[in-house]
Amino acid sequence: MRLQDHLYHVIQSLPGFIPETWLAGAFLFIILSEILLKYSRWQSQTNGILRALTVILLTVAFGLVFLQWNDLGGYLFHHLIYLDHKAGFFKLLILTATLLVLLHVQLMRTDLPAEFYSLLLAVVLGLFLMTMAVNGLSMYLSIELVSIGSYLMATLGKGKTSGEGGIKYLLFGALSSAIMLYGLSLLYGMTGTLNFTSDVFAHQLTQNPPIILLVVGFLTLGGVLFKLSLVPFHVWPPDVYEAAPTPVVSFLSTTPKAAALLLLMRLLSVLPADFQKLTAIIALVSILAGNLAALWQNDLKRLMAYSGIAQAGFMIVGLAALNQTGFESTTFYVTIYVLTNLAVFLLIDLLGQITPTLASIAGKGVMYPFLSVCFTLLIVALVGLPPTAGFTAKLLVFSSLWEAYQTTGDQLLIILLALGLLNAVVSLFYYFKVPFYLFFRTAASSSPADRIPYTAAIAVSLLTLTVLLLFFKTDWLLDWIRLL
């Protein structure tokens, strides 16, 4: 293809890349604004101004994605990325979560460095690219953009532990990236292309022994599994969650998982059916490892970290089904998980105060009854019990797995179904520590209750109401997902 044709194709792709171009410009604008504000008379208000500008820029990005909705569907930049309604939906979910994280920062007056806002925009840009990646090159570059920003964000807390958590995150992330890059090189050697959607890629894969495909595929998925905190790339969340500021943890525990899940959906849709077994095994081991480790935790952030590993395992249960119902149920699951997790981390900040341990929330059910009831309902959603959308999410993923078992007769799927249901019961033992300490333990000190901002209570109540409402009105979200 001539250079002129390449340039023409790039120019033709630009209209579909407007939100990403806007975010790249927003990233540079925030960096420039930070530099100028530090040498201006508004130096003391730098964080507040940058936060307001970031909210405005992300809101505009939300509008651009929404306006683009009717024009979605097509490859951009020579099949490096694919713009479809799935990508559009996940972009809107990521932007919603990011705006809620900024609300969290505002409500709690979290003392974060000014660099947080530029890093946030860079990571969101990387997440956008992850949702559209259909090529090994775009997959690797987008994951690295997200990873580098995430490493830096994890070190923004005060104290020695924050730096240690960030270094551990960097080391494990670098290892997973190296493994993924090695897998991609092998994949390219086997197929002669990194375009996952090409006929050549699919044909060449079938010419290799299944065991070789599984090993190479597992290596290639290393970066995606790391972002989802799935076994064996699951060892980083506890230390990072414990050390990083709570709003940063809220962001890192939700948005990268959403983008990585869509990327995993795209990869599994083009890989051979043998990967169904590999996905089922990873899901099962992750659920077991996360649940068993969470049983012994007393720190709320570490508890959420280990439970997040189990939740990620439940998310890919739907993908192990390798059917349309599974993809739909997984999308529903991750949407509910994102909303629930954002609310839980806001409540941890509100009630856990300086040291977010189970002991720190003891007796808070008497001091803050409304927030404690909301906390309990959100915990019920994470367990997967009615009357919350968490129950619907787990019901949908297990239903898709049962449907796949009836179609294929694969015994591994029924084992995953049985052990998944058993582990949902096991999660009761650590999740319900939270309401137990809230309502049935007394506070260590009898100091008067701090005043909770009304805006924080409203934000928590709206998120909790959404999780409850989607149990009774599941079709409001599910019908939209089915159109993707």
C-alpha angles and dihedrals in degrees: 000000000000123000089246090057091049091052091047091053091049091051090048089053096052098084090059090050098056098112091050092047089051092051092049090052090045090053092054092043093054092049091051091045091051092053093047094045092053089062098040136083088260092064093120090055096048096115095048093048093047091048091052092047091049091051090051093047093048091047089054089049088052089054092048092053091047093049089050092056098099093048097052121122125082148079120273132201098011097315095309092124136015122215114206140140092272089060090045092052094049091046090055090048091050092048092048091051092047093051090049090052089053088050087053090053091049095047095048095038087229111195102232126160117256089249089072093080097053090045090050092055092047092052092047089052089052091048090052090054091047091057090057101038115125098153130071092236096051090043093054096043094047093048090049092050090053092044097051092049091046093051090054094045091053090061096053095095124096123257138036096289092064092059091045091051091050093049092050089049090050094049095048090043093051090050093050091046091052091050091049092048091050090050091050091051090053091046090052091049091052098045107021091230141068093206102112093195099054122108090230091059093051093044096048092049091059090056092067130079113265094239091055090049092052093051094046092043092050091051091048091052092054095104093046093049089049092055090048090046091231125159126305091021093050106099098093106065101074096056094038094047092048095049103038125080111270097246089052090050090049089055097043093047095056121023100048089049091053094051093042091050093056090047089051090049090055093048095048091050091063101034121089119275089253087082089070089078093046091050091048092051093048090049093049096046092046092052091049095045095046095046096045093048093046092057092074100044125113097170109087095216093050090046090053090046094056093040087051089060089054091045090053088053090053089049094059093045085086091050091052086064089064093206136111092256089055093053091048093048091048091053090050090047096052092047092055091042092054094050093045095047093049090054093045094053091048088053091047088056092045098046104021093054116179099350110034099205130134089253090056092061095046111130094006089121088074095043096044108020097166096049091043091054089050090049090051093050091050090050088051087053092052090050089049103241131142141288088042133081088244087075091051091049094053091042090054096049093047091046090054089050092051090049090052091049091053089051100044104022089220108164092207090067093055089048089052090048094050096044091043091056090046091051091050085062092046090055088064090072096062102027093053091056085082098061089037091059092040096054109016104040125070123231117260091231131034095223115146118266117267117239113260115214112251090226090058091051090049092050092050093046093051093051091046091048090052091053090050095043094052088059091061096033102036092149091066089073102021095055089054092049091051089058093058 
